[in-house]
Amino acid sequence: MGWEAIRQWGEDVARIEPLTGGVANDVWSVRVHGHLAVGRLGTRSDADLAWETDLLQHLDREGLTVPVPIPTTDGRLFADGLVVMTYVEGGPPETEADWRRVADTLRRLHQLTQGWPQRPGWRSSTDLLHVETGTRIDLGAMPPESVARCRAAWARLAGRQTSVVHGNPNNPGNVRITANRVALIDWDESHVDVSDLDLVLPHNAAGLDTGAHDIAAQASAAWEAAVCWDDEYAIKRLAEVRAV
């Protein structure tokens, strides 16, 4: 159906301009009921979108600043692959102090989502020790030596705390900071995994000890290599994963 679905948010809804940052989705600023918002059109399943919108509502109720789904005129939180969310003001983190605030927000996210169910169709890093596919990952497409390196990195995560992870918080474009709060946007890669994977931040702002930081950094590099195999970025990230 495409962007025609936006009419389900009302007759006065209008697309304004495309926004950068969307890889798997078409993302636009939109105006809904006179307010600036963000529309994201993609190919995620209804179950996937239900998981994400339920998560965002939960985090909003618990006091985290996140994009909040805006319902259609008949009360649905998404329609035909389209989600419309509140626009979040702010700029990217720039200083070490900013990134420490990001780390505090991520730890709050992890605290609020322990025991949360896995996103439909997704796998965690440790799940991939035993299966070959999950979401955009297909280990069967990678050379066996590369798979062995990734799995060796993920095996070191065993036994560590799991929760919802944002999935890409070290990208400054996914954070909106003001003097009063830190907001996380773009939850398209969020899923349940080892919490420390979110805490590999600039300046080691989360204060991970040397061992925990090494484990999380290696596992994170392996995850990103597997997700986008085999483009230039994936090959670069795999090079950061120690050989077995």
N, C-alpha and C positions, 0 to 999 in steps of 0.2 A: 504493500500500500504506500510505503514511503512517507514523505512529509505531509501528504493529505491527511494523515492521522491526527495532525495537530489541531484540526477543527474540533476534535473531541474534547479540547480544553476550553472551548467557547468560540463564539463568533468574532470576538475582538482580538483574538490571538494573531500575532504576526511574527514572522522570522525577520531578523534584523541583519546580521552578518555572520559569516563563518568564523569560528574560533580555532586557533591553532592548538596543537597538542593531541588531537584525536587521531589515533593510528587505526584502530579497529572500528571506529565509529565516525559518523558525520555529526559534528558538534556545532551548534549555532547559538548565538544570543537570540532570545525571543522576548516578546512583550506579552505578558499574561495579566489580564485584569488591571492594566495600567502599570504593572511592575516589571522591571527587568528580571529575566530568568534565563536558564540555559536548557536547551533541548538537545538530547543525544539520541540519535537514530542508529541502530545497529542490528545485528542478526542473532543476538542472544536469545535463548529459549525463554518462555514464560517462567519456567521454574527458576532459571538463573536470575531473571529480573526480580522475581518475587523475593528471592534470598537477599539480593542487594538492597532493594527498597525497604525490606523489613529491618535489615541491619541499620540503615541510615536513620530510620525512624527511632529505633532503639537508642542509638548513640545520641540523637538529638534530645530525646526525653531525659537521658542521663547527663546532659549538660555539655557534651562535646559540640563544637561548631563544625557542622558538615552541611553539604548541600541536602536540602530536605525535599523529598518528592512532592510535587504539587498534583493533587488529584484531578482527573478528568471531571467533566460535569456530572457524570454518573458515579463518581467515587473511586474509580480505578487508579492505581499508581503508575500504570504503564499501559500502552495500547499499540499493538502491531509493531513491536520493537522500539517504540519511542518512549522515552522517559523525559519529563520536564521537571527541573529542579530549581530551587531558589539560587539566585546569584550570590556569591560570597565575595565581599570586598577584601582588599588587603594586598600586600606585596610579598615577594619571595623573601626567605631568610637570607641574610647577608653576613652576619657576624657570628662568631662562636657562641655568643650569648643567645642569639636567635635560635641557633641549632640546638642548644640545650633546652630551650622552651619546646622545640619540636619533639625532642626525646621525651620530655615529661608528658606531652600530649599522647605520644605513642604508647607509653607505659600505661596511661589511663585507658586507652583503647584496649590494650591487652588484658588489663584487669577486668574490664567490663564484658569481655567476650570469652572468658575461659569456659569450655564446655559447649561452645557454639557449634552447631552442625556444619559439616563441610558444604561448601558451595556445590550445587548439583553439577556433576560431570568433572569436577576438579580432583586433583590429587595433591597431597602434600609432598614435600621433598622426601620424607622417609617412606611414603607409599611407593615412590619410584624406585626403591631398592628391590621391589618385588614385581612391579608391573612396568610395561613399556610405554603406555600411553595415558594421557590425561590432559584435557583441555587442549592447549596448543602444543603440547609436548609429545613428540614421537621419537622415543629413543632408538627405535628400529631404523630411523633415517640417519643416525649418527654412526661413525666408525666405532667398532667395538672398543678400541683403546680409549676413545673419548668418553664412551659410556662408563667404562671402568673408572676413569678419573672422576667423573661426576658422582658416581655412586659411592666412591671412597670418601668424597667430601660430604655427601649427605649422610653417610653412615655415622659420622662423628656427631650428628645432631641427636642421636638416639637418647631418649630419656629426658630431654629438655622440655621445658614448659611450652605448651601449644596454646594458641588462641587465634582469633582473626588477626591476620596481618594486612596492612594496607597494600603492600606489594611493591610500591615504588615511591617511598617517602623521601629518598635522598635526591630526587629530582626537584629542584627548587620551584619548578612550575606547578607542582602538586600541593604546594603549601601557600596559604594566605595569612600573613601576619599583620596584626595591628598592635597598637600599644597595649591593648587590653586582652587579646586572645590570639590563639593559634588555631587556624582552620585547616583541615585536610580535605582536598578535593580529588576528583578522578579516582573513584573506587572500582574501576573496571577490572583491576588485577587482584582485588582483595579476595582472600580465601583463608582457610584454616591451615596454619603451618606453625613451625617453631617461632616463637615470638622474637627471639634475638635476630632473626633475618631482617626485621624492620629497623634494627638499631645499628646497622653499619652506616654511620652518618659522618659527614665532614667533621674534622677535628676530633673524632671519636667522642662526639658530644654526649653520647649516652653513657660514657664512662665504663665501657666494658673492659674487663681485665684482659691481659694479653692473650690468654688461652681462649676465652670466650669470643673475643673479637676475631681471632684467626679462624676459629671454627665457623662463625657466622659469615665472615667475608669469603671464605673458600666456598661454602655452600651456596651463598648468594650468587657468586660468579658462575658456579656450575648451573644454577637454575636459569640464569639469563642466557647462558650459552645454549642450553637445551631448548628454551622457549623459542628462540629465533634462529635456530640452526637452519642453513649454514651461511648466513650473511657475514659481512665484514665485522660487524659488532660482535656477533656470536663467537667468531674465531678469536677475536681479541680477548673476550672474556674467558674463553676456554684456556687461553695461554696463561691466565692468572691462576688457574687451578693446578696444583702440584701433580706431577706424574705419580702414578702408583709405584 
